Amino acid sequence: MGRSLSDNFKRRFGDPARIKVRYATDKMTSSEDLYRSEQISKAYAGVLKGILGREPTQDEILGKVDVSKTAPKIKQWR
């Protein structure tokens, strides 16, 4: 039988955990928020491009089309 989720976490990060989460105390400005949103959108589109093997459509990026049911285009080497 496999290890439990908590056992895996303890094995990877120690007990007590050696990681600490720190949240920002200052609020972001609107320009920082806009820049961060753009970078996240580009990263998301890049991941979809890697999964699909082609440029994702706007509907795929917005989540209107189920990407799990879309077959990736496979390049055939000849």
N, CA and C of each residue as an Amber inpcrd file, in Angstrom:
protein
   234
   0.8350000  -1.1720000   0.0000000   0.0000000   0.0000000   0.0000000
   0.8880000   1.2460000   0.0000000   0.4870000   2.2970000  -0.6660000
   1.2710000   3.5210000  -0.7730000   1.2340000   4.3530000   0.4970000
   2.0690000   5.3540000   0.5140000   2.1160000   6.2510000   1.6630000
   0.9520000   7.2270000   1.6220000   0.5770000   7.6900000   2.7990000
  -0.5140000   8.6580000   2.8550000   0.0060000  10.0280000   2.4250000
  -0.9000000  10.9200000   2.1790000  -0.5580000  12.2610000   1.7330000
   0.2850000  12.9760000   2.7790000  -0.1000000  12.8610000   4.0480000
   0.6630000  13.5390000   5.0970000   2.0480000  12.9250000   5.2660000
   2.1830000  11.6110000   5.0990000   3.4970000  10.9740000   5.1860000
   4.4100000  11.4470000   4.0570000   3.8620000  11.5680000   2.8460000
   4.6500000  12.0690000   1.7180000   5.1010000  13.5050000   1.9680000
   4.1950000  14.3230000   2.5050000   4.5340000  15.7150000   2.7870000
   5.6560000  15.7770000   3.8230000   5.5440000  14.9930000   4.8850000
   6.5730000  14.9750000   5.9320000   7.9040000  14.4850000   5.3780000
   7.8870000  13.4910000   4.5110000   9.1100000  12.9530000   3.9360000
   9.8030000  13.9960000   3.0520000   9.0180000  14.7550000   2.2950000
   9.6030000  15.7390000   1.3860000  10.0430000  17.0150000   2.0810000
   9.2620000  17.4820000   3.0330000   9.5130000  18.7950000   3.6220000
   9.9080000  18.7500000   5.0910000  10.0270000  17.5700000   5.6900000
  10.4300000  17.4520000   7.0790000   9.2620000  17.5890000   8.0310000
   9.5400000  17.2560000   9.2900000   8.5040000  17.3650000  10.3150000
   9.1240000  18.0160000  11.5240000   8.9110000  19.2380000  11.8580000
   7.9730000  20.1670000  11.2290000   8.4760000  20.6330000   9.8600000
   7.5810000  21.1160000   9.0700000   7.9020000  21.5060000   7.6930000
   8.9970000  22.5690000   7.6620000   9.9160000  22.4260000   6.6990000
  11.0250000  23.3720000   6.5500000  10.6700000  24.5290000   5.6280000
   9.4260000  24.5960000   5.2150000   9.0160000  25.6920000   4.3390000
   8.1200000  26.6470000   5.1280000   8.1940000  27.8990000   4.7670000
   7.3540000  28.9080000   5.4020000   6.7040000  29.7400000   4.3100000
   5.4680000  30.0770000   4.4850000   4.7350000  30.8960000   3.5200000
   4.6410000  32.2960000   4.0890000   5.0900000  33.2570000   3.2990000
   5.0020000  34.6550000   3.7060000   4.1720000  35.4040000   2.6760000
   3.1940000  36.1020000   3.1430000   2.3320000  36.8830000   2.2650000
   2.7850000  38.3390000   2.2960000   2.6200000  39.0070000   1.1830000
   3.0080000  40.4150000   1.0950000   2.1340000  41.2450000   2.0220000
   2.7610000  42.1800000   2.6890000   2.0050000  43.0410000   3.5940000
   1.5070000  44.2960000   2.8920000   2.1890000  44.6890000   1.8200000
   1.7840000  45.8790000   1.0650000   0.8520000  45.4810000  -0.0740000
  -0.0700000  46.3630000  -0.3890000  -0.9510000  46.1200000  -1.5230000
  -0.2380000  46.5030000  -2.8070000  -0.5900000  45.7830000  -3.8820000
   0.0090000  46.0790000  -5.1750000  -0.6710000  47.2890000  -5.7950000
   0.1100000  48.0360000  -6.5630000  -0.4760000  49.1440000  -7.3060000
  -1.2340000  48.5610000  -8.4920000  -2.0360000  49.3790000  -9.1230000
  -2.8330000  48.8940000 -10.2570000  -1.9420000  48.4880000 -11.4270000
  -0.8230000  49.1980000 -11.6260000   0.0770000  48.8300000 -12.7240000
   0.7670000  47.4920000 -12.4370000   1.1330000  47.2340000 -11.1790000
   1.7370000  45.9500000 -10.8220000   0.7330000  44.8170000 -10.9920000
  -0.5050000  45.0790000 -10.6040000  -1.5550000  44.0710000 -10.7390000
  -1.8110000  43.7580000 -12.2110000  -1.8390000  44.7900000 -13.0540000
  -2.0430000  44.5970000 -14.4910000  -0.8940000  43.7870000 -15.0890000
   0.3460000  44.1210000 -14.7260000   1.5130000  43.4070000 -15.2330000
   1.4740000  41.9420000 -14.8020000   1.1410000  41.7030000 -13.5560000
   1.0720000  40.3280000 -13.0400000  -0.0110000  39.5350000 -13.7690000
  -1.1480000  40.1380000 -13.9980000  -2.2360000  39.4620000 -14.7060000
  -1.8290000  39.1160000 -16.1330000  -1.1310000  40.0140000 -16.8010000
  -0.6720000  39.7540000 -18.1650000   0.3150000  38.5920000 -18.1970000
   1.2200000  38.5560000 -17.2420000   2.2180000  37.4840000 -17.2000000
   1.5620000  36.1350000 -16.9090000   0.5810000  36.1120000 -16.0300000
  -0.1360000  34.8660000 -15.7440000  -0.9050000  34.4030000 -16.9740000
  -1.5130000  35.3330000 -17.7010000  -2.2470000  34.9800000 -18.9200000
  -1.3190000  34.4060000 -19.9820000  -0.1410000  35.0050000 -20.1390000
   0.8280000  34.4890000 -21.1090000   1.3060000  33.0950000 -20.7220000
   1.5400000  32.8870000 -19.4360000   1.9920000  31.5790000 -18.9690000
   0.9050000  30.5250000 -19.1920000  -0.3420000  30.8750000 -18.9260000
  -1.4640000  29.9580000 -19.1260000  -1.5970000  29.5810000 -20.5960000
  -1.4880000  30.5770000 -21.4830000  -1.5680000  30.3030000 -22.9210000
  -0.3860000  29.4450000 -23.3610000   0.7800000  29.6550000 -22.7680000
   1.9510000  28.8390000 -23.0970000   1.7890000  27.3910000 -22.6880000
   1.1840000  27.1660000 -21.5350000   0.9250000  25.7950000 -21.0890000
  -0.0680000  25.1180000 -22.0260000  -1.1210000  25.8340000 -22.4010000
  -2.0910000  25.2660000 -23.3470000  -1.4360000  24.9620000 -24.6900000
  -0.5420000  25.8250000 -25.1340000   0.1630000  25.5930000 -26.3870000
   0.9940000  24.3130000 -26.3030000   1.6390000  24.0950000 -25.1690000
   2.4210000  22.8790000 -24.9850000   1.5630000  21.6300000 -24.9400000
   0.4100000  21.7250000 -24.3300000  -0.4890000  20.5760000 -24.2380000
  -1.0870000  20.2380000 -25.5930000  -1.5430000  21.2630000 -26.2940000
  -2.2360000  21.0420000 -27.5630000  -1.2880000  20.8410000 -28.7340000
  -0.0750000  21.3380000 -28.6150000   0.8730000  21.2390000 -29.7200000
   0.5880000  22.2350000 -30.8230000  -0.1620000  23.2560000 -30.5110000
  -0.5070000  24.3100000 -31.4650000  -0.9460000  25.5270000 -30.6650000
  -1.1640000  26.6290000 -31.3510000  -1.6630000  27.8300000 -30.6780000
  -3.1040000  27.6070000 -30.2290000  -3.4360000  27.8660000 -28.9700000
  -4.8150000  27.6970000 -28.5260000  -5.7230000  28.7950000 -29.0810000
  -6.9680000  28.4470000 -29.3070000  -7.9410000  29.4310000 -29.7660000
  -8.3880000  30.2840000 -28.5890000  -9.0550000  31.3710000 -28.8770000
  -9.5360000  32.2650000 -27.8240000 -10.5250000  31.5430000 -26.9090000
 -11.3940000  30.7110000 -27.4850000 -12.3600000  29.9710000 -26.6780000
 -11.6690000  28.9660000 -25.7570000 -10.5840000  28.3670000 -26.2090000
  -9.8330000  27.4350000 -25.3640000  -9.1520000  28.1710000 -24.2220000
  -8.6390000  29.3640000 -24.4900000  -7.9940000  30.1580000 -23.4460000
  -9.0100000  30.6080000 -22.4080000 -10.1900000  30.9990000 -22.8620000
 -11.2260000  31.4770000 -21.9470000 -11.9410000  30.3520000 -21.2070000
 -11.7260000  29.1010000 -21.6340000 -12.3440000  27.9690000 -20.9550000
 -13.7050000  27.6070000 -21.4910000 -14.0780000  28.1480000 -22.6370000
 -15.3810000  27.8260000 -23.2220000 -15.3710000  26.4580000 -23.8790000
 -14.1880000  25.9890000 -24.2840000 -14.0360000  24.6860000 -24.9260000
 -13.2690000  23.7830000 -23.9730000 -13.7370000  22.5500000 -23.7940000
 -13.0680000  21.5860000 -22.9240000 -11.8130000  21.0760000 -23.6170000
 -10.6550000  21.4560000 -23.1060000  -9.3820000  21.1150000 -23.7250000
  -9.0710000  19.6300000 -23.5550000  -9.6120000  19.0080000 -22.5120000
  -9.3240000  17.5890000 -22.2830000  -9.9280000  16.7100000 -23.3740000
 -10.9260000  17.2000000 -24.0610000 -11.5530000  16.4220000 -25.1240000
 -10.9690000  16.7620000 -26.5000000 -10.0750000  17.7320000 -26.5450000
  -9.4450000  18.1430000 -27.7930000  -8.1840000  17.3240000 -28.0020000
  -8.0960000  16.6780000 -29.1410000  -6.9120000  15.8690000 -29.4440000
  -5.7860000  16.7780000 -29.9060000  -4.5910000  16.5980000 -29.3600000
  -3.4730000  17.4280000 -29.8230000  -3.0480000  17.0330000 -31.2320000
  -2.5670000  17.9950000 -31.9660000  -2.0790000  17.7130000 -33.3130000
  -0.6760000  17.1430000 -33.1860000  -0.4690000  15.9610000 -33.7060000
   0.8080000  15.2790000 -33.6120000   1.5480000  15.4440000 -34.9210000
   2.7960000  15.8700000 -34.8230000   3.5960000  16.0270000 -36.0310000
   4.0620000  14.6460000 -36.4800000   3.9250000  14.3990000 -37.7500000
   4.3670000  13.1230000 -38.2860000   5.6930000  13.3340000 -39.0000000
   6.6710000  12.5350000 -38.6330000   8.0010000  12.6330000 -39.2160000
   8.1000000  11.6740000 -40.3870000   8.4480000  12.2140000 -41.5140000
   8.5910000  11.3810000 -42.7050000   9.9150000  11.6230000 -43.3280000
